[in-house]
Amino acid sequence: MLKALDRYILKKYLSAFFFVVMILVVVICVIDYTEKNDTFIRHNLSARVIFLDYYINFFVYIANMLAPIIAFIATVFVTAKLASRTEIVAILSAGVSFKRILFPYFLGAVMISSIIFYLHGFVIPRANRVRMNFENQYVWSEHHYDKRNIHIKIAPTSLIYMESYNNSITCGYQITLETIKDGKLLDKITASRLLWQPESKKWRLEFWKKHVFNGKNESATHGDILDTTINLHPEDFESQRMMHEQLTITELSYEIDKLRNRGSDGVVPYEIERYDRYTYPFSIIILTIIGVIVASKKSRNGVGAQIAFGFVLAFTYVLFVVIGRSLANVGGLPPALSCWLPNFIFSSIGLIMYWRIPK
């Protein structure tokens, strides 16, 4: 049962959080609109399309991205205000422990974290798809796959080579498919073209030759057309910009399994994204608790100094997150550790600060 003190602090904390979210995200949306306005006019887009397909999805994306920092700043602002009016001292003098004061903040942080977990895991990825489709169609130039001499591992023992690929007509040229096991070439298929068949969801090899190797023996067959199924799809050649952010948690797991089955080296960003979906909500709780500890002591320098310190600490956390992801992408850290490490470090900082604060 929440007491009057809990309701009082919880109301101030949540109202400050959502107020700051609205103000910051609206400002960012206005800035973004001024940058893209010429593009919208050039494509003669209606206000309804711009709002429903882009800005409503952009709004939740930015709100989610800023949530930990905003939670921290809202906590520091509310608590510093309470401390400046000597309300914290009065509460402690009434026999309420500092741990008890933390409870409504913790409850509010858990409420926000639960919302963020659901949004980040299931809602925002779908919103990102709509937003990215909008940007790819109207903001960014049309994607053309322009890589040459393409090598892709489509299974642990299978590789495909293409001289080039045209994503406009879903067609690859000068194809070689090889099966290699224990360092030995088992079979090799060459073809002049590889063309996607949308009706059958298969690839069509045109003017193909197949060589099968069995020790010193070799057999060869050939033909004009051969339809086959391989672990490759036209979507693999489309724009991969922010692709991992367009997948829900369950879709991320499926994509990671698919890439691992291919033996692909591009699985790390997807693993980082999946771990981030679970660690991200905890950052709100950790930064909220640290924010209370930072701002609960009345400062002679006023609320501004405490809020400034809060910004420094919050952005230091963001810096740790960025460094952790960078190290994971280059193989310096396992993805799980890179995502959990900032939370471990700042949890330790929070505990040290809690032990040192007068209670």
FITOR-250074 format. One line per 5 residues: their letters; for each residue x, y, z of C-alpha. Coordinates in Angstrom, 1 decimal, decimal comma. Example, Ala and Ser with C-alpha at 12.3 -4.5 7.8 and 13.67 -1.06 7.14 Angstrom:
% residues 2
as) 12,3:-4,5:7,8 ~ 13,7:-1,1:7,1
% end
This chain:
% residues 359
mlkal) 0,0:0,0:0,0 ~ 1,5:3,3:-1,1 ~ 1,7:6,0:1,6 ~ 1,2:9,7:1,1 ~ 5,0:10,2:0,9
dryil) 5,3:7,5:-1,8 ~ 2,5:9,0:-3,9 ~ 4,0:12,5:-3,4 ~ 7,5:11,6:-4,7 ~ 6,2:9,1:-7,3
kkyls) 3,9:11,8:-8,8 ~ 6,7:14,3:-9,0 ~ 9,2:11,9:-10,5 ~ 6,8:10,5:-13,2 ~ 5,4:13,9:-14,1
afffv) 9,0:15,3:-14,4 ~ 10,1:12,4:-16,6 ~ 7,2:12,5:-19,0 ~ 7,3:16,3:-19,2 ~ 11,0:16,3:-20,1
vmilv) 10,4:13,5:-22,6 ~ 7,7:15,5:-24,4 ~ 9,7:18,7:-24,4 ~ 13,0:17,2:-25,6 ~ 11,4:14,9:-28,2
vvicv) 9,2:17,6:-29,7 ~ 12,2:19,9:-30,0 ~ 14,2:17,2:-31,7 ~ 11,2:16,5:-34,1 ~ 11,0:20,2:-34,9
idyte) 14,7:20,4:-35,7 ~ 14,4:17,2:-37,8 ~ 11,4:18,7:-39,7 ~ 13,3:21,8:-40,6 ~ 16,1:19,7:-42,0
kndtf) 13,8:17,4:-44,1 ~ 11,1:19,9:-45,0 ~ 12,5:20,5:-48,5 ~ 12,5:16,7:-49,1 ~ 8,9:16,5:-48,0
irhnl) 7,9:19,3:-50,4 ~ 9,8:17,8:-53,3 ~ 7,9:14,5:-53,0 ~ 4,6:16,4:-52,4 ~ 3,9:14,4:-49,2
sarvi) 0,7:15,1:-47,2 ~ 0,9:16,1:-43,5 ~ -1,0:12,8:-42,7 ~ 1,7:10,6:-44,4 ~ 4,5:12,6:-42,8
fldyy) 3,0:12,3:-39,3 ~ 1,7:8,7:-39,4 ~ 4,5:7,1:-41,4 ~ 7,4:9,0:-40,0 ~ 7,1:11,3:-37,0
inffv) 4,9:9,2:-34,8 ~ 7,5:6,4:-35,2 ~ 10,5:8,8:-34,9 ~ 8,9:10,2:-31,7 ~ 8,9:6,8:-29,9
yianm) 12,4:5,9:-31,2 ~ 13,9:9,1:-29,8 ~ 11,9:8,8:-26,5 ~ 13,2:5,3:-26,0 ~ 16,8:6,3:-26,9
lapii) 16,8:9,2:-24,4 ~ 14,8:7,4:-21,6 ~ 17,8:6,6:-19,3 ~ 19,3:10,1:-19,4 ~ 15,9:11,7:-19,0
afiat) 15,1:9,5:-16,0 ~ 18,4:10,5:-14,5 ~ 17,9:14,2:-15,1 ~ 14,3:14,1:-13,9 ~ 15,4:12,3:-10,7
vfvta) 18,2:14,9:-10,0 ~ 15,8:17,8:-10,7 ~ 13,0:16,5:-8,4 ~ 15,3:15,4:-5,6 ~ 17,4:18,6:-5,7
klasr) 14,2:20,6:-5,4 ~ 13,2:18,6:-2,4 ~ 16,6:19,0:-0,8 ~ 16,7:22,8:-1,5 ~ 13,4:23,2:0,3
teiva) 14,8:21,0:3,2 ~ 12,1:18,4:2,6 ~ 14,6:15,6:2,6 ~ 16,0:16,7:5,9 ~ 12,4:16,9:7,4
ilsag) 11,6:13,4:6,1 ~ 14,8:11,9:7,6 ~ 14,2:13,8:10,9 ~ 10,7:12,2:11,0 ~ 12,4:8,8:11,3
vsfkr) 12,0:7,8:7,7 ~ 15,2:5,9:6,5 ~ 17,0:7,0:3,3 ~ 16,3:3,5:1,9 ~ 12,6:4,1:2,4
ilfpy) 12,9:7,4:0,5 ~ 14,4:5,5:-2,4 ~ 11,3:3,2:-2,7 ~ 9,0:5,5:-4,7 ~ 11,9:6,4:-7,0
flgav) 12,6:2,7:-7,5 ~ 8,9:1,9:-8,1 ~ 8,7:4,7:-10,7 ~ 11,9:3,5:-12,4 ~ 10,5:-0,1:-12,6
missi) 7,3:1,2:-14,1 ~ 9,2:3,2:-16,8 ~ 11,6:0,3:-17,4 ~ 8,7:-2,2:-17,9 ~ 7,2:0,2:-20,5
ifylh) 10,6:0,7:-22,2 ~ 11,3:-3,1:-22,3 ~ 8,0:-3,7:-24,1 ~ 8,5:-0,8:-26,5 ~ 12,2:-1,6:-27,2
gfvip) 11,5:-5,3:-27,6 ~ 8,4:-5,4:-29,7 ~ 6,9:-2,0:-30,6 ~ 9,8:0,2:-31,7 ~ 11,3:-2,4:-34,1
ranrv) 8,1:-2,4:-36,0 ~ 7,9:1,4:-35,9 ~ 11,5:1,4:-37,1 ~ 10,5:-0,6:-40,2 ~ 7,9:1,9:-41,2
rmnfe) 10,2:4,8:-40,5 ~ 13,1:3,3:-42,4 ~ 10,9:2,4:-45,3 ~ 9,8:6,0:-45,4 ~ 13,4:7,3:-45,2
nqyvw) 14,6:4,8:-47,9 ~ 11,8:5,9:-50,2 ~ 11,8:9,6:-49,7 ~ 14,9:10,8:-47,8 ~ 17,8:8,6:-48,8
sehhy) 18,7:7,8:-52,4 ~ 17,6:4,5:-53,8 ~ 19,8:1,6:-52,7 ~ 21,9:0,0:-55,4 ~ 24,0:-3,0:-54,4
dkrni) 27,3:-2,2:-56,0 ~ 29,7:-4,7:-54,5 ~ 31,9:-6,8:-56,8 ~ 33,4:-10,2:-56,4 ~ 31,0:-11,2:-53,6
hikia) 31,8:-14,1:-51,3 ~ 29,1:-15,3:-48,9 ~ 29,2:-18,3:-46,5 ~ 25,6:-19,6:-46,8 ~ 26,2:-22,7:-44,6
ptsli) 29,1:-24,0:-42,4 ~ 30,3:-26,1:-45,4 ~ 28,8:-24,1:-48,3 ~ 30,0:-20,9:-50,0 ~ 28,7:-18,8:-52,9
ymesy) 30,6:-16,5:-55,2 ~ 29,2:-13,9:-57,5 ~ 31,0:-11,5:-59,8 ~ 28,1:-8,9:-59,3 ~ 24,5:-8,7:-58,2
nnsit) 21,7:-6,4:-59,4 ~ 19,2:-5,9:-56,6 ~ 16,7:-4,1:-58,9 ~ 16,0:-7,4:-60,8 ~ 17,2:-9,8:-58,1
cgyqi) 19,8:-11,3:-60,3 ~ 23,5:-12,4:-59,7 ~ 26,1:-13,0:-62,4 ~ 28,9:-15,5:-62,9 ~ 28,0:-17,8:-60,0
tleti) 30,0:-20,4:-58,2 ~ 28,6:-22,6:-55,5 ~ 31,1:-24,8:-53,5 ~ 30,7:-27,4:-50,8 ~ 33,9:-27,8:-48,7
kdgkl) 34,2:-30,2:-45,8 ~ 37,4:-30,8:-43,8 ~ 39,4:-28,8:-46,3 ~ 38,2:-30,9:-49,2 ~ 36,1:-29,7:-52,2
ldkit) 33,1:-32,1:-52,5 ~ 31,2:-30,4:-55,3 ~ 31,2:-27,3:-57,4 ~ 28,4:-25,6:-59,4 ~ 29,0:-22,8:-61,8
asrll) 26,3:-20,8:-63,6 ~ 26,1:-17,7:-65,8 ~ 23,2:-16,2:-63,8 ~ 21,3:-16,7:-60,5 ~ 17,7:-15,4:-60,7
wqpes) 15,2:-15,2:-57,8 ~ 11,8:-16,8:-58,5 ~ 9,2:-15,1:-56,3 ~ 6,5:-17,6:-57,0 ~ 8,4:-20,7:-55,8
kkwrl) 10,8:-18,8:-53,4 ~ 13,7:-20,5:-55,1 ~ 16,8:-19,4:-57,0 ~ 17,1:-20,3:-60,7 ~ 20,6:-21,2:-62,0
efwkk) 20,9:-20,6:-65,8 ~ 23,4:-22,5:-68,0 ~ 24,9:-24,4:-65,1 ~ 27,6:-27,0:-64,7 ~ 28,1:-29,3:-61,7
hvfng) 31,3:-31,2:-60,8 ~ 31,2:-33,8:-58,0 ~ 34,5:-34,9:-56,5 ~ 34,9:-38,3:-54,9 ~ 38,6:-38,8:-54,1
knesa) 40,4:-38,9:-57,4 ~ 37,2:-39,5:-59,3 ~ 35,1:-36,6:-60,8 ~ 31,7:-36,6:-62,5 ~ 30,2:-33,7:-64,3
thgdi) 26,6:-32,7:-65,4 ~ 25,2:-29,6:-67,0 ~ 21,9:-28,0:-68,1 ~ 20,1:-24,8:-69,0 ~ 17,9:-24,3:-66,0
ldtti) 18,1:-25,6:-62,4 ~ 15,9:-24,4:-59,6 ~ 17,4:-24,7:-56,1 ~ 17,0:-23,7:-52,5 ~ 19,9:-22,1:-50,7
nlhpe) 20,2:-20,1:-47,5 ~ 20,2:-16,8:-49,3 ~ 17,4:-14,3:-50,0 ~ 17,0:-11,0:-52,0 ~ 16,6:-9,1:-48,7
dfesq) 20,2:-10,0:-47,9 ~ 21,2:-7,6:-50,7 ~ 18,9:-4,7:-49,8 ~ 20,0:-1,8:-47,6 ~ 21,2:-3,1:-44,2
rmmhe) 21,1:0,3:-42,5 ~ 19,8:-0,2:-38,9 ~ 18,5:-3,7:-39,9 ~ 19,2:-5,0:-36,4 ~ 17,0:-2,3:-34,9
qltit) 14,0:-3,3:-37,1 ~ 13,8:-6,8:-35,5 ~ 11,8:-7,8:-32,4 ~ 13,5:-9,9:-29,7 ~ 12,1:-13,1:-31,2
elsye) 13,1:-12,1:-34,7 ~ 16,6:-11,2:-33,5 ~ 17,0:-14,7:-32,1 ~ 15,9:-16,2:-35,4 ~ 18,3:-13,9:-37,4
idklr) 21,2:-14,8:-35,1 ~ 20,5:-18,5:-35,6 ~ 20,3:-18,0:-39,4 ~ 23,6:-16,1:-39,5 ~ 25,3:-18,7:-37,3
nrgsd) 24,1:-21,5:-39,5 ~ 25,7:-19,7:-42,4 ~ 28,9:-19,3:-40,5 ~ 28,6:-15,5:-41,1 ~ 30,9:-13,0:-39,4
gvvpy) 28,2:-10,4:-39,2 ~ 26,3:-11,9:-36,2 ~ 27,9:-9,6:-33,5 ~ 25,7:-6,5:-34,1 ~ 22,6:-8,6:-33,8
eiery) 23,9:-10,2:-30,6 ~ 24,7:-6,8:-29,1 ~ 21,2:-5,6:-30,0 ~ 19,6:-8,6:-28,4 ~ 21,5:-8,3:-25,2
dryty) 20,9:-4,5:-25,2 ~ 17,1:-5,1:-25,2 ~ 17,5:-6,8:-21,8 ~ 20,2:-4,5:-20,2 ~ 18,7:-1,2:-21,4
pfsii) 15,7:-1,1:-19,0 ~ 18,0:-1,8:-16,0 ~ 20,0:1,3:-16,8 ~ 16,9:3,4:-16,0 ~ 16,7:1,9:-12,5
iltii) 20,4:2,2:-11,9 ~ 20,6:5,8:-13,0 ~ 17,5:6,8:-11,1 ~ 19,0:5,4:-7,8 ~ 22,3:7,2:-8,5
gviva) 20,3:10,4:-9,3 ~ 18,6:10,3:-5,9 ~ 21,9:9,9:-4,1 ~ 23,6:12,7:-6,1 ~ 20,8:15,2:-5,4
skksr) 19,6:14,3:-2,0 ~ 22,2:16,4:-0,2 ~ 21,4:20,2:-0,1 ~ 24,1:22,0:-2,0 ~ 25,3:25,6:-1,5
ngvga) 25,8:25,9:-5,2 ~ 22,1:25,4:-5,8 ~ 20,1:22,9:-8,0 ~ 22,0:23,9:-11,2 ~ 25,3:22,5:-10,0
qiafg) 23,6:19,2:-9,1 ~ 21,8:19,0:-12,4 ~ 25,1:19,7:-14,2 ~ 26,8:17,0:-12,3 ~ 23,9:14,7:-13,2
fvlaf) 24,5:15,4:-16,9 ~ 28,2:14,6:-16,6 ~ 27,5:11,3:-14,8 ~ 24,7:10,3:-17,2 ~ 26,8:11,0:-20,3
tyvlf) 29,7:9,2:-18,8 ~ 27,4:6,2:-18,6 ~ 26,5:6,7:-22,3 ~ 30,2:6,9:-23,1 ~ 30,8:3,5:-21,4
vvigr) 27,9:2,0:-23,5 ~ 29,4:3,3:-26,7 ~ 32,9:2,1:-25,9 ~ 31,5:-1,3:-24,9 ~ 29,7:-1,7:-28,2
slanv) 32,7:-0,6:-30,2 ~ 34,9:-3,1:-28,4 ~ 32,4:-5,9:-29,0 ~ 32,2:-5,0:-32,7 ~ 36,0:-5,3:-33,2
gglpp) 36,1:-8,5:-31,1 ~ 37,7:-7,0:-28,0 ~ 34,8:-8,0:-25,7 ~ 32,0:-10,7:-25,8 ~ 28,7:-9,1:-26,8
alscw) 27,0:-10,1:-23,5 ~ 29,8:-8,5:-21,4 ~ 29,9:-5,3:-23,5 ~ 26,2:-4,7:-22,8 ~ 26,2:-5,7:-19,1
lpnfi) 29,5:-4,0:-18,1 ~ 28,2:-0,4:-17,9 ~ 25,4:-1,6:-15,7 ~ 27,9:-3,5:-13,4 ~ 30,2:-0,5:-13,2
fssig) 27,5:2,1:-12,4 ~ 25,8:-0,3:-10,0 ~ 29,1:-0,5:-8,1 ~ 29,4:3,3:-8,2 ~ 25,8:3,6:-6,9
limyw) 26,6:1,2:-4,0 ~ 29,7:3,1:-3,0 ~ 27,8:6,4:-3,1 ~ 25,0:4,9:-1,1 ~ 27,3:3,7:1,7
ripk) 29,0:7,1:1,9 ~ 25,9:9,3:2,0 ~ 24,7:10,4:5,5 ~ 21,5:8,6:6,5
% end
